[in-house]
Amino acid sequence: GLGGFVDGILLHQILQWHHMLSSTGTDRIGVRPYPVDTVPGLRMNTVWDGLFHTVTWLAVLIGLGLLYSRVTGSRGRVWRSRTLWGWILFGWGAFNLVEGLIDHHLLGIHHVRTGPYQLWWDLGFLLLGVLLMLAGWALQRTGGVLDLCRDDEPAR
């Protein structure tokens, strides 16, 4: 979810390199073209960007709900743990890998940056996903076991 927010906010909104349907018309599944340089095309892309953000927002809420339901005490230690942040990085990388493979390569509905070197931008996105997954995996491995039953925090 957090990786999706970075993608949507940075690449879709701030840099405006692509939108969810910005490569339709040249995609692999025959979706009607929605060019971002027309008002109707931009409207449709904005709706789909919004749906994408809704899904990422729900993923974050579900993840936080699951975390909150499983941690009843020592929440500060959880937020400071390498294990949590390692798995967050891993999840971000997994998002990049799955979203990049499906939307950029399999469906072709959008690309990281269309035009010259489009394939290299898409491959770089996949590589970033793999690197984030490796970094997250390595970080969570250094976190050790987080025993929330042990009282390591000083009394307040």
C-alpha positions in Angstrom: 0.0 0.0 0.0 2.7 2.5 0.9 4.6 1.6 -2.3 1.5 2.2 -4.3 1.1 5.6 -2.7 4.7 6.6 -3.6 4.0 5.4 -7.2 0.7 7.1 -7.5 1.7 10.4 -5.9 5.2 10.7 -7.3 4.8 9.2 -10.8 1.1 9.9 -11.5 0.5 13.2 -9.9 3.8 15.1 -9.2 5.9 14.0 -12.2 2.9 13.1 -14.4 5.0 10.5 -16.2 2.0 8.2 -16.5 -1.6 7.5 -15.3 -3.3 4.2 -15.0 -4.6 4.1 -18.6 -2.0 6.4 -20.2 -0.8 3.7 -22.7 -4.2 2.4 -23.7 -4.5 2.3 -27.5 -1.0 0.6 -27.6 -1.7 -1.9 -24.8 -1.9 -5.7 -25.2 -5.5 -6.1 -24.3 -7.4 -3.8 -26.6 -8.5 -1.1 -24.2 -9.9 2.0 -25.9 -7.4 4.9 -26.0 -7.6 7.4 -23.2 -4.9 10.0 -24.1 -3.8 12.2 -21.3 -3.6 15.3 -23.5 -7.4 15.5 -23.9 -9.9 16.4 -21.3 -12.0 13.3 -21.6 -8.9 11.1 -21.6 -7.4 12.9 -18.6 -10.8 12.6 -16.8 -10.9 8.8 -17.3 -7.2 8.4 -16.2 -7.9 10.5 -13.1 -10.8 8.2 -12.2 -8.6 5.1 -12.6 -5.8 6.8 -10.6 -8.4 7.5 -7.9 -9.4 3.8 -7.9 -5.7 2.8 -7.7 -5.3 5.1 -4.7 -8.4 3.7 -3.1 -7.0 0.2 -3.3 -3.6 1.3 -1.9 -5.4 3.2 0.9 -7.4 0.1 1.8 -4.2 -2.0 1.7 -2.6 0.3 4.2 -5.7 0.4 6.4 -5.9 -3.4 6.4 -2.2 -3.8 7.2 -2.5 -1.3 10.1 -5.6 -3.1 11.4 -3.9 -6.5 11.3 -0.8 -5.1 13.0 -2.9 -3.3 15.7 -5.0 -6.4 16.3 -1.9 -8.5 16.9 0.1 -6.1 19.1 -1.6 -5.4 22.4 1.4 -3.9 24.2 4.8 -2.4 23.6 3.6 -0.8 20.3 6.6 1.6 20.5 9.0 -1.3 20.2 7.1 -2.6 17.2 7.3 0.7 15.3 11.1 0.9 16.1 11.8 -2.7 15.0 13.9 -3.5 12.0 11.6 -6.4 11.4 8.6 -4.2 10.7 10.5 -1.8 8.5 12.2 -4.6 6.7 8.8 -6.1 5.8 7.5 -2.7 4.8 10.4 -2.4 2.3 9.9 -5.9 1.2 6.2 -5.2 0.6 7.0 -2.0 -1.4 9.4 -4.0 -3.6 6.8 -6.8 -4.1 4.3 -4.1 -5.1 6.7 -2.7 -7.7 7.5 -6.1 -9.0 3.9 -7.3 -9.3 2.4 -4.0 -10.6 5.3 -3.6 -13.0 5.0 -7.1 -14.4 1.2 -6.9 -14.8 0.5 -3.3 -15.8 3.7 -2.4 -17.7 4.7 -5.7 -19.3 1.7 -8.1 -19.4 -1.2 -5.7 -20.0 0.8 -2.7 -21.3 -1.8 -0.2 -20.0 0.8 2.2 -18.8 4.6 2.5 -18.5 6.9 4.2 -16.0 7.7 6.8 -18.7 6.5 6.5 -22.3 8.7 7.3 -25.3 12.3 6.7 -25.8 13.9 4.2 -23.5 10.4 3.1 -22.3 11.5 -0.5 -21.8 14.5 0.7 -19.7 12.3 2.7 -17.4 10.0 -0.3 -17.0 13.0 -2.6 -16.3 14.4 -0.1 -13.9 11.1 -0.1 -12.0 11.3 -3.9 -11.7 14.9 -3.7 -10.6 14.0 -1.2 -7.9 11.3 -3.6 -6.8 13.9 -6.5 -6.5 16.4 -4.2 -4.7 13.7 -3.1 -2.2 12.7 -6.7 -1.6 16.3 -7.7 -1.0 17.0 -4.7 1.3 13.8 -5.4 3.2 14.6 -9.1 3.6 18.1 -8.2 4.8 16.8 -5.6 7.3 14.2 -7.8 8.8 16.7 -10.6 9.3 18.8 -8.3 11.5 15.8 -7.4 13.6 15.8 -10.6 15.6 12.8 -11.9 17.5 10.6 -9.3 18.9 9.3 -10.7 22.2 6.4 -8.4 23.2 5.9 -10.4 26.4 9.2 -9.3 27.8 9.1 -5.9 29.5 12.1 -4.1 28.2 10.6 -0.6 28.1 11.0 1.6 31.2 7.9 2.4 33.2 6.4 5.7 32.3 
